[in-house]
């Protein structure tokens, strides 16, 4: 836009009438940035800042809240299961046991310590560990 004396005069009138830069730009047929730039070059009164500043007390309160949220987020959360897993049902007697030892690892797996109880026939585990190792599908009638 070419800023001639009439455009500058109209800008000064609209600026003094407290119109926004967008409204002035619409009336003059230019961009908002052109209006703000010319108002600055003409040294027109500055507009008050629409952003409200917080007081020092409000700023400190926000900092305390943010710190509290950060500390709360860092604390480990213990989640307890809603329903504990079902306990394995023991295998009903009579049970045929073999002479082979149970292959269930006890303790540290690197030490290779096994349970050692007699196994079920055709299985690798004793009755107790076989019940823990297998998941039985529920029977639906």
C-alpha positions as CSV (number, residue, x, y, z in Angstrom):
1,X,0.0,0.0,0.0
2,X,1.1,3.5,-0.7
3,X,0.8,5.7,2.3
4,X,-0.2,9.1,1.1
5,X,-1.2,12.0,3.4
6,X,-4.9,11.1,3.3
7,X,-4.3,7.4,4.2
8,X,-2.0,8.6,7.1
9,X,-4.6,11.1,8.3
10,X,-7.4,8.4,8.2
11,X,-5.0,6.0,10.0
12,X,-4.4,8.6,12.7
13,X,-8.2,9.2,13.1
14,X,-9.1,5.5,13.3
15,X,-6.2,4.8,15.7
16,X,-7.3,7.6,18.0
17,X,-10.8,6.2,17.9
18,X,-9.3,3.0,19.5
19,X,-10.2,0.7,16.6
20,X,-8.2,-2.5,16.3
21,X,-5.5,-2.9,13.8
22,X,-7.6,-5.5,11.9
23,X,-10.6,-3.1,11.7
24,X,-8.3,-0.3,10.4
25,X,-6.8,-2.6,7.9
26,X,-10.2,-3.5,6.5
27,X,-11.2,0.1,6.1
28,X,-8.0,1.1,4.5
29,X,-7.7,-2.0,2.3
30,X,-4.3,-3.2,3.5
31,X,-2.9,-5.8,5.9
32,X,-2.9,-5.6,9.7
33,X,1.0,-5.7,9.7
34,X,1.0,-2.6,7.3
35,X,-1.2,-0.7,9.8
36,X,0.9,-1.7,12.8
37,X,4.1,-0.8,11.0
38,X,2.9,2.6,9.8
39,X,1.5,3.4,13.3
40,X,4.9,2.6,14.7
41,X,6.7,4.8,12.2
42,X,4.2,7.6,12.8
43,X,4.9,7.2,16.6
44,X,1.3,6.8,17.4
45,X,0.3,5.9,21.0
46,X,1.0,2.3,21.9
47,X,-1.9,0.0,22.7
48,X,-2.1,-1.6,26.1
49,X,-1.0,-5.2,26.2
50,X,-4.0,-7.5,26.3
51,X,-2.0,-10.2,28.1
52,X,-2.5,-9.9,31.8
53,X,0.6,-10.4,33.9
54,X,0.5,-12.7,37.0
55,X,1.4,-11.3,40.4
56,X,4.5,-12.7,42.1
57,X,2.3,-14.7,44.5
58,X,0.4,-16.3,41.6
59,X,3.6,-17.2,39.9
60,X,5.1,-18.8,43.0
61,X,1.8,-20.8,43.6
62,X,2.0,-22.1,40.0
63,X,5.6,-23.2,40.5
64,X,4.7,-25.0,43.7
65,X,1.9,-26.8,42.0
66,X,4.1,-27.8,39.1
67,X,6.8,-29.2,41.5
68,X,4.1,-31.1,43.4
69,X,2.8,-32.7,40.1
70,X,6.4,-33.6,39.1
71,X,7.1,-35.2,42.4
72,X,3.8,-37.1,42.4
73,X,4.6,-38.4,38.9
74,X,8.0,-39.6,40.0
75,X,6.6,-41.7,42.9
76,X,6.2,-45.4,41.9
77,X,2.6,-46.4,41.7
78,X,1.7,-49.8,43.2
79,X,-1.1,-51.5,41.3
80,X,-2.7,-54.4,43.0
81,X,-4.5,-56.9,40.8
82,X,-8.2,-56.7,40.9
83,X,-8.7,-60.5,40.9
84,X,-5.9,-62.6,42.1
85,X,-4.9,-65.4,39.7
86,X,-6.6,-68.7,40.5
87,X,-4.6,-71.2,42.6
88,X,-3.7,-74.3,40.7
89,X,-5.9,-77.3,41.5
90,X,-3.9,-80.4,42.7
91,X,-4.1,-83.4,40.5
92,X,-6.5,-85.9,42.0
93,X,-5.1,-89.2,43.4
94,X,-4.3,-91.9,42.4
95,X,-1.2,-90.6,40.5
96,X,1.3,-92.8,38.9
97,X,4.8,-91.6,39.5
98,X,7.9,-92.6,37.6
99,X,11.5,-93.0,38.8
100,X,12.7,-89.9,36.9
101,X,13.4,-86.7,38.9
102,X,11.3,-83.6,38.4
103,X,12.9,-81.1,36.0
104,X,11.4,-78.0,37.6
105,X,14.3,-75.5,38.2
106,X,14.5,-74.3,41.8
107,X,16.2,-71.0,42.6
108,X,18.8,-69.6,40.3
109,X,18.5,-71.1,36.8
110,X,22.3,-70.7,36.3
111,X,23.0,-73.2,39.2
112,X,20.7,-75.8,37.5
113,X,19.2,-77.1,40.7
114,X,16.1,-79.2,40.0
115,X,13.2,-80.2,42.2
116,X,14.1,-83.8,42.3
117,X,10.8,-85.3,43.3
118,X,9.4,-88.2,41.3
119,X,7.7,-87.2,38.0
120,X,4.3,-88.1,36.6
121,X,4.4,-90.9,34.1
122,X,5.1,-89.4,30.7
123,X,5.7,-85.9,32.1
124,X,8.8,-83.9,33.1
125,X,7.4,-82.5,36.4
126,X,6.1,-83.8,39.7
127,X,2.4,-83.4,40.4
128,X,2.8,-80.0,42.1
129,X,4.9,-78.4,39.4
130,X,2.8,-80.0,36.6
131,X,-0.2,-78.2,38.0
132,X,1.7,-74.9,38.1
133,X,3.1,-75.3,34.6
134,X,-0.1,-76.2,32.8
135,X,-3.2,-74.1,32.2
136,X,-6.4,-76.0,31.9
137,X,-9.1,-74.7,29.7
138,X,-12.5,-74.2,31.5
139,X,-15.1,-76.7,30.5
140,X,-18.2,-75.0,29.1
141,X,-21.5,-76.9,29.2
